[in-house]
Each structure stands twice: as structure tokens, then as C-alpha cells.
Amino acid sequence: MIDLDTSKSTRSGKSGERPPQENGIQKHRTALPAPMFTRSDFSVWSILKKCIGLELSKITMPIAFNEPLSFLQRITEYMEHVYLIHKASNQSQTLERMQSVAAFAVSAVASQWERTGKPFNPLLGETYELIREDLGFRFISEQVSHHPPISAFYSEGLNQDFMFHGSIYPKLKFWGKSVEAEPRGTITLELLKHNEAYTWTNPTCCVHNVILGQLWIEQYGIVEILNHRTGDKCILHFKPCGLFGKELHRVEGYIQDKNRKKLFIIYGKWTECLWGIDPVSYESFKKHERRSDHPRKAKMDDGPEKANSDIPDDMTDDVPVAQETVQVIPGSKLLWRINSRPPNSAQMYNFTSFTVSLNELESGMEKTLPPTDCRLRPDIRGMENGNMDLASQEKERLEEKQREARKERAKEEAEWRTRWFYPGDNPYTGTPDWLYAGDYFERNFSDCPDIY
């Protein structure tokens, strides 16, 4: 067991025993049972050289490139900064609510920073639930389709202040030196007190240097968040790294009303923080910056980034050096700052403290979970415990079991029936979506499939 802070260890004497409570609040584990497995002995190129331009969901990768989480648990990481939703719900001004929603949309991808392991593909019918009374939400997800892989999720505030739901079907492609994940599917946030709904799609994520060199991640693309009640829109530009790495991790954008008048400017980094300022102050600062050789900017431009960036990225395996801080414009207000990671995060797949707790199986939990919950998956559990041989064997067994079940259904001409979600149209965009059928928390799990 890697202890992050021995003075505050939440471990009990017996393995699997429920961690103690403080002030009635459940304490969650702060470490994984075993350190991360080294990937240095494996050649990704031997597997991927036949796959250039292909859809990666159909390619079996060795377990060494995984992290001990299901993709369903990875989606749950959207909720790490759920306080931003609660904040939006409590704000009286429309513009302030959009600022908090925009900060939440950016924070939802922040956990991917330095996360180069691939989550396990969920099995058809696999589910994951998370109830966090301390954070004020509960969450349920289900793998509703295998080809194409589609994950549906639904979350609600324990104080009935919000609903957050969507379906995601990432398109993964290999482009020689990088793997690109385009996260198709609509994300919807409803603020019930204000009768408002916001929709958006996440940016594209790219993992570089999958063949040689140090892996690094960037997010890029335009994210548009629409307030369906007012017509206000937030347009966020996740900037690609660029030739000399100057734009690495940067996010810039603005909020506009239905007449396209700019109301607020947003800037920052998805790996660090997000700031906002009114357009007049922003333009005044930029004008002043253009007129004078701004000393702070000059200092940043002459830093280590410039020295390491004379060669374009497509000619080298070097990781671009990110500027350590965001240049804060005077008069800006802080919208969000990333949580600091635990001290031993690098030995735990670069997980955040929130992520470390996701696969925790507390004593007695098996009795309340459905048999499809991914905490019960033996391959993920084996990897988390450091038993890579067992994890690999179990992964193969589960995949074979899934193939056999599919053949059996084809023979009987039986269609797969999802349990907690059904296909329909998003109530706000009209586009195809998967909608929560309800009743999961009634805990009638008698007709759940046997997938493990």
C-alpha cells in the first residue's frame, strides 16, 4: 500500500474494512493497493503499426497500457469539481451561472492531464454507481452499446438542484505518433431552480509519442455551451500545442448573448485555472500590451519554453514545456483552480485524490451493488492489486465470455436489452441520445445480466 500521508492514513487494521468516519462523513481511501506497473518492457509499435488510421476500439491492447479503471469510472471524474454546479445553481445572475458552467465544462477534462493509461473498455451491460453525500450528488452509468461503444450516464444533486446526463461514444484513431480521441455525444446540465438547460460536447484529446519518447497529452477544439432558455452561448477554444508549444493547455473564449454581443472574456489553462474579465477591461489591457513591450510577457517569452522549442513537434519526441502560470490580467476574477494531486500520484497512474477512491470496494458493498458494477470486475481488481498475470487472464476470459454471449443472441435472434437507459432524442438539442429510465436506486437488480 502506498501511503500518501501516513499521518492521516485512512486504512483500517483489516483489509477491505470500511474506513472510519469523521463527523459522520465517510472517509475515502487515499492510495491504491499496489504501485503502477512499468510499461517500459512493452513495444506499442509492434501492436499499432498495423492500425494506422483504424478505429482503435476493435484492437486488443496488452493490459500493460491500461489503468485500473473502467471507462465508466473515467466518465465519473466529470464530477470531481461538482461544487461548480452547486455554485451555478445558487447564483442569481444568468451571466454568473454561465461562468460557473463554463468552468465546470473545463474542469471536467482536467483529470486527463498526464493520464496516459487507457481505461478498460466497459463490457456490454456494465454499470457504475457513485454516491457522494459529502459532495452532494449521486451518479449512475451503463455501457449501452458495444459496437459502436456507447456509455450513458445520469447524475443528480442530492438536494434536487441539478441533473447532469449524456451519452459518449469516443472515436479513437491512431495517426503514427499519436492517438486521438474525439468524444462524440452531447452533455446536458439542467439547473432545476432556474429552469435552465446547458448542452455541450467535450474537446478532442490527443496522446502524443505513443511509439517513442515521453507520452504527453493535449486537448484541442471548440467547445460551445448553449443556455437553451436565454440563448446565451459560451465559446471556448482549447488551443492546439502549436509549433513551439506556446499554446499548450491554453483555453480562451467568451460568453455572448443571443444577439452575439460579447458579455465576458474567459482565459486560462485546462491543467491549471480559469479566469474571466469584462470585455472592455480585456480590450484595454490588450491595447496597452500591444503599444508597450510588456515586461512580464517578454520575460515569459524568453523563458525555458523558447530554448526547448526551436524544433517543430513533428521532428522531435520532446514534450513541449508548458509555461508554469497563466498571465493574469488586472481586474480578472478566478472561476476555477485545479485540485492539487496527491504526493504519490505518479506511482498511481497520475490519479487525482477523487480518482483514487473510485474503485474502492468497501466491506458489505457487494450486497447493495448490482452484479454488473465495475468494482466487481476481476481484471480491473487484479490490476489494481498489482497482479498483472491474473488481470490479463481475466480480461481475456471476460472478452471471450462477451463474444460467446453475442453469438448466442445472434443464434436466437434476440436483441440486447439495456437496463437503466433507453435510446431517444435529447430534449433540448433534438439529437439522438440515451436517456435515464429511472428506478436504479430502488435497487431491484434481479434481472441484471451475468457479464463477469
C-alpha positions in Angstrom: 0.0 0.0 0.0 1.4 3.4 -1.0 0.5 5.8 1.8 0.2 9.4 0.6 0.2 10.9 4.1 1.0 8.5 6.9 -0.2 10.9 9.5 -3.7 10.8 8.1 -3.9 7.3 6.8 -7.5 6.1 6.4 -6.6 2.4 6.4 -8.2 0.1 8.9 -6.5 -2.9 10.5 -8.2 -5.4 8.3 -8.1 -5.5 4.6 -11.3 -4.3 3.0 -12.7 -2.9 6.2 -14.8 0.2 5.9 -12.6 3.3 6.5 -13.6 5.3 9.7 -15.9 8.3 9.6 -15.2 11.8 10.7 -18.1 14.0 11.8 -20.5 11.4 10.2 -18.8 11.8 6.8 -17.5 8.7 5.1 -13.7 8.9 4.6 -12.3 7.5 1.3 -9.0 5.8 0.7 -6.0 7.9 -0.2 -3.9 5.3 -2.0 -4.1 2.3 -4.4 -3.3 -1.2 -3.0 -0.2 -1.5 -5.4 2.0 0.9 -7.3 1.7 1.3 -11.1 3.1 -1.4 -13.4 6.0 -0.3 -15.6 5.3 -0.2 -19.3 8.9 0.0 -20.4 9.2 -3.7 -21.3 6.4 -3.5 -24.0 6.6 -2.2 -27.5 3.5 -0.3 -28.6 4.8 -0.1 -32.1 4.6 -3.9 -32.6 0.9 -3.7 -32.0 0.0 -0.4 -33.5 2.0 -0.4 -36.8 -0.9 -2.4 -38.5 -3.5 0.0 -37.2 -2.7 3.4 -38.7 -6.0 5.2 -39.4 -8.2 2.4 -38.0 -10.8 2.6 -35.2 -8.9 1.6 -32.1 -11.9 0.2 -30.2 -11.6 -3.0 -32.2 -7.9 -3.6 -31.4 -6.9 -5.6 -28.4 -4.1 -3.9 -26.5 -1.9 -5.5 -23.8 -3.1 -4.8 -20.3 0.2 -3.0 -19.5 -1.2 0.0 -21.3 -4.3 0.2 -19.2 -5.1 2.0 -15.9 -7.1 0.1 -13.3 -10.4 1.9 -14.1 -13.3 1.2 -16.5 -14.2 4.0 -18.9 -17.4 4.3 -17.0 -15.4 5.3 -13.9 -13.4 7.7 -16.1 -16.6 9.5 -17.1 -17.5 9.8 -13.4 -14.4 12.1 -13.0 -16.5 14.8 -14.5 -17.9 15.2 -11.0 -14.7 16.0 -9.2 -15.4 19.7 -9.3 -19.2 19.3 -8.8 -19.1 22.3 -6.4 -19.1 24.5 -9.6 -22.6 23.1 -10.4 -23.8 23.9 -6.9 -22.3 27.3 -7.2 -24.1 27.9 -10.5 -27.4 26.8 -9.0 -27.0 29.4 -6.2 -26.2 32.3 -8.4 -29.0 34.8 -9.3 -27.5 36.3 -12.4 -27.6 34.5 -15.8 -24.1 35.6 -16.7 -22.6 34.4 -13.5 -24.3 31.0 -13.9 -22.8 30.6 -17.4 -19.3 31.5 -16.0 -19.6 28.6 -13.4 -21.0 26.2 -16.0 -18.1 27.1 -18.4 -15.6 26.5 -15.5 -17.3 23.1 -14.8 -17.0 22.1 -18.5 -13.3 22.9 -18.5 -12.7 21.2 -15.1 -14.4 18.0 -16.4 -11.3 17.3 -18.6 -8.7 18.5 -16.1 -8.2 15.0 -14.6 -6.9 13.8 -18.0 -3.7 15.8 -17.6 -0.7 13.3 -17.6 -3.1 10.4 -17.7 -1.6 8.3 -20.4 -3.1 4.9 -19.4 -6.0 3.6 -21.3 -9.2 2.8 -19.2 -10.7 -0.7 -19.6 -13.3 -0.9 -22.3 -16.6 -1.5 -20.5 -18.4 -4.7 -21.2 -21.9 -4.5 -22.7 -24.3 -4.1 -19.7 -21.6 -3.0 -17.3 -22.6 -0.3 -14.8 -21.1 2.0 -12.3 -22.6 4.0 -9.5 -21.2 6.6 -7.2 -22.9 8.3 -4.2 -21.0 11.1 -2.6 -23.1 12.7 0.2 -20.1 14.9 1.1 -20.2 16.3 -2.5 -23.9 16.4 -2.8 -24.6 14.0 -5.8 -25.3 10.5 -7.0 -24.2 9.1 -10.3 -25.1 6.0 -12.5 -23.7 4.9 -15.8 -24.2 2.0 -18.1 -22.5 0.6 -21.2 -25.5 0.6 -23.6 -23.8 -0.5 -26.8 -20.6 -2.4 -27.7 -20.3 -1.7 -31.5 -20.1 1.3 -31.5 -19.1 1.6 -27.9 -21.5 4.0 -26.2 -21.6 4.9 -22.5 -24.6 6.6 -21.0 -24.6 8.5 -17.7 -27.0 10.3 -15.3 -26.3 12.3 -12.2 -28.4 14.3 -9.9 -27.9 16.6 -6.9 -29.0 15.2 -3.6 -30.7 18.5 -2.9 -32.6 18.3 -6.2 -30.7 21.3 -7.5 -29.4 19.8 -10.8 -29.5 16.9 -13.3 -26.4 16.1 -15.4 -26.6 13.5 -18.1 -25.4 12.4 -21.5 -24.0 9.7 -23.7 -20.5 9.4 -25.0 -19.0 7.4 -27.8 -15.4 8.3 -28.3 -13.8 7.7 -31.7 -10.2 6.6 -31.2 -7.7 6.8 -34.1 -4.0 6.1 -34.4 -2.0 8.5 -36.5 1.5 7.2 -36.5 2.9 9.0 -33.4 -0.3 9.9 -31.7 -3.7 8.5 -30.6 -6.6 10.9 -31.0 -9.9 10.5 -29.1 -12.8 12.5 -30.4 -15.6 12.5 -27.8 -18.8 12.4 -29.7 -22.1 12.7 -27.9 -24.0 15.5 -26.1 -23.5 16.5 -22.4 -26.5 18.2 -20.7 -26.7 20.1 -17.5 -30.0 21.2 -16.0 -30.2 23.7 -13.2 -33.7 22.9 -11.9 -34.2 26.0 -9.7 -33.7 28.3 -12.7 -35.4 26.0 -15.3 -32.2 26.2 -17.4 -30.5 23.6 -19.5 -27.0 23.8 -21.0 -25.5 21.5 -23.6 -22.0 21.0 -25.0 -19.5 18.4 -26.4 -16.0 17.9 -24.9 -12.9 18.8 -26.9 -10.7 16.3 -28.7 -8.0 14.6 -26.6 -4.7 13.5 -28.2 -1.9 11.4 -26.6 1.5 12.0 -28.3 4.7 9.9 -28.6 2.9 6.6 -28.3 5.8 4.9 -30.1 8.9 6.6 -28.7 9.7 9.2 -26.1 7.7 10.5 -23.2 3.9 10.4 -23.6 2.1 13.8 -23.3 -1.5 14.9 -23.7 -3.2 17.9 -25.3 -6.9 18.8 -25.7 -8.0 20.9 -28.7 -11.1 22.1 -30.5 -14.0 24.4 -30.0 -16.5 23.8 -27.1 -19.8 25.6 -27.4 -22.0 25.8 -24.3 -25.6 26.9 -25.1 -28.1 28.1 -22.5 -31.3 26.9 -24.1 -33.5 29.3 -22.1 -31.8 32.6 -22.8 -29.9 31.9 -26.0 -26.6 32.9 -24.3 -23.6 31.0 -25.5 -20.1 30.4 -24.2 -17.5 29.6 -26.9 -14.3 28.1 -25.6 -11.2 27.5 -27.8 -9.0 24.7 -26.5 -5.8 25.6 -28.3 -3.6 23.1 -30.0 0.0 23.0 -28.9 1.3 24.9 -31.9 4.7 24.9 -33.5 6.7 26.0 -30.5 4.5 24.8 -27.7 3.4 28.3 -26.8 -0.3 27.4 -26.7 0.0 24.2 -24.8 -3.0 23.6 -22.5 -4.4 27.1 -23.2 -8.1 27.8 -23.2 -9.6 31.1 -24.5 -13.1 32.1 -25.1 -16.1 34.4 -24.4 -19.7 34.5 -23.3 -22.1 36.2 -25.7 -25.9 36.9 -25.6 -28.4 35.8 -28.2 -27.6 38.9 -30.3 -23.9 37.9 -30.3 -22.8 40.7 -28.0 -19.8 39.7 -26.0 -20.5 39.9 -22.3 -17.5 38.3 -20.7 -14.0 37.0 -21.7 -12.6 33.7 -20.3 -8.9 32.6 -20.4 -6.6 30.2 -18.6 -5.4 26.6 -18.9 -7.4 23.4 -18.5 -4.5 21.9 -16.5 -4.3 24.8 -14.0 -7.0 27.5 -13.7 -9.6 29.6 -15.4 -10.0 33.4 -15.2 -12.6 35.9 -16.5 -12.9 39.6 -17.1 -15.3 42.1 -18.8 -14.6 42.8 -22.5 -13.8 46.5 -22.0 -11.0 45.8 -19.5 -9.7 43.0 -21.6 -9.5 45.1 -24.8 -7.9 47.9 -22.9 -5.2 45.6 -21.5 -4.5 44.1 -24.9 -4.3 47.5 -26.5 -1.8 48.6 -23.8 0.1 45.4 -24.2 0.4 45.9 -28.0 1.6 49.5 -27.5 4.3 48.7 -25.0 6.7 45.8 -24.9 5.0 44.3 -21.8 7.9 43.3 -19.4 6.1 40.2 -18.0 5.3 38.9 -21.5 8.8 39.4 -22.6 10.1 37.6 -19.6 7.8 34.6 -20.3 8.7 34.5 -24.0 12.4 34.4 -23.2 12.0 31.5 -20.7 12.9 27.8 -21.0 10.0 27.2 -23.3 11.8 29.1 -26.1 15.0 27.4 -25.6 13.4 23.9 -25.9 11.1 24.7 -28.8 13.3 25.5 -31.8 12.4 22.2 -33.4 8.8 21.6 -34.5 7.0 18.8 -32.6 6.7 16.6 -35.7 10.5 16.4 -35.8 11.1 15.5 -32.2 9.8 13.4 -29.3 10.4 16.1 -26.8 7.5 17.1 -24.6 6.6 20.8 -25.1 7.5 22.8 -22.0 4.4 24.5 -20.6 4.5 27.9 -19.1 4.0 27.4 -15.4 1.5 30.1 -14.8 -1.3 32.0 -16.6 -0.7 35.7 -17.1 -3.5 37.2 -15.0 -5.0 40.4 -16.4 -5.6 43.0 -13.7 -9.3 43.0 -12.6 -9.9 39.4 -13.5 -11.8 37.0 -11.3 -10.9 33.4 -10.6 -13.5 31.0 -12.0 -11.8 27.7 -11.1 -8.5 26.2 -10.0 -7.4 22.6 -10.3 -7.2 20.5 -7.1 -3.6 19.6 -6.3 -2.8 15.9 -6.8 -1.7 13.5 -4.1 2.1 13.3 -3.5 2.5 9.8 -4.9 0.2 10.4 -7.9 2.9 9.5 -10.4 3.1 6.0 -8.9 -0.7 5.7 -9.1 -1.3 6.3 -12.8 -1.3 10.1 -12.2 -4.7 9.7 -10.5 -6.3 12.6 -8.6 -7.4 12.1 -5.0 -11.0 11.8 -6.3 -10.0 9.1 -8.8 -8.1 7.0 -6.3 -11.4 6.4 -4.4 -13.5 5.4 -7.5 -12.7 1.6 -7.5 -12.8 1.3 -3.7 -14.9 -1.7 -2.6 -15.9 -1.2 1.0 -16.9 -4.0 3.3 -20.5 -5.1 2.6 -20.8 -3.1 -0.6 -21.3 -6.2 -2.7 -24.7 -6.7 -1.1 -26.0 -3.4 -2.3 -24.3 -3.2 -5.8 -25.7 -4.8 -8.9 -23.6 -7.7 -10.2 -22.7 -5.5 -13.2 -20.9 -2.8 -11.3 -17.3 -2.4 -12.5 -15.9 -2.5 -8.9 -16.7 -6.3 -9.2 -14.7 -6.7 -12.5 -11.9 -9.2 -11.7 -9.4 -7.9 -14.3 -9.5 -4.3 -13.1 -9.4 -5.5 -9.5 -6.4 -7.7 -10.3 -4.5 -4.9 -12.0 -5.3 -2.5 -9.1 -3.8 -5.1 -6.7 -0.6 -5.4 -8.8 -1.4 -9.0 -10.1 -0.9 -8.4 -13.8 -1.0 -12.0 -14.9 -4.3 -12.6 -13.2 -5.6 -9.3 -14.7 -4.5 -10.3 -18.2 -6.1 -13.8 -17.9 -9.4 -12.3 -16.6 -9.5 -9.7 -19.3 -9.2 -12.4 -22.0 -11.8 -14.5 -20.2 -14.3 -11.7 -19.9 -13.9 -10.7 -23.6 -14.4 -14.3 -24.7 -17.5 -14.6 -22.5 -18.9 -11.4 -24.1 -18.2 -12.8 -27.6 -19.9 -16.1 -26.8 -23.0 -14.2 -25.4 -23.2 -12.2 -28.6 -23.1 -15.3 -30.7 -25.8 -16.9 -28.6 -28.0 -13.9 -29.0 -27.4 -13.9 -32.8 -28.4 -17.6 -32.9 -31.6 -17.0 -31.0 -32.2 -13.7 -32.9 -32.5 -12.0 -29.6 -31.8 -8.3 -29.2 -29.7 -6.9 -26.3 -31.9 -5.0 -23.8 -30.4 -2.2 -21.8 -31.4 -1.9 -18.2 -31.2 1.7 -17.0 -31.1 3.8 -20.2 -33.1 3.8 -23.4 -32.5 5.4 -26.8 -34.3 8.7 -27.5 -33.8 12.3 -28.5 -32.1 14.9 -26.3 -35.0 17.1 -25.1 -33.0 20.3 -25.8 -31.0 19.6 -29.0 -33.3 17.0 -30.6 -30.2 14.9 -31.5 -30.1 11.1 -30.7 -29.2 10.4 -27.1 -29.6 7.8 -24.3 -32.0 8.8 -21.6 -32.1 7.6 -18.0 -35.1 5.3 -17.4 -35.1 5.8 -13.6 -35.5 3.4 -10.7 -31.9 2.4 -10.4 -31.7 3.5 -6.8 -34.8 1.3 -5.9 -32.1 -1.4 -6.1 -34.1 -4.1 -7.8 -31.2 -5.9 -9.5 -32.9 -9.3 -10.1 -32.8 -9.2 -13.9 -29.3 -7.9 -14.3 -27.2 -9.8 -16.9 -24.3 -12.1 -15.9 -21.3 -10.4 -17.5 -18.4 -11.3 -15.2 
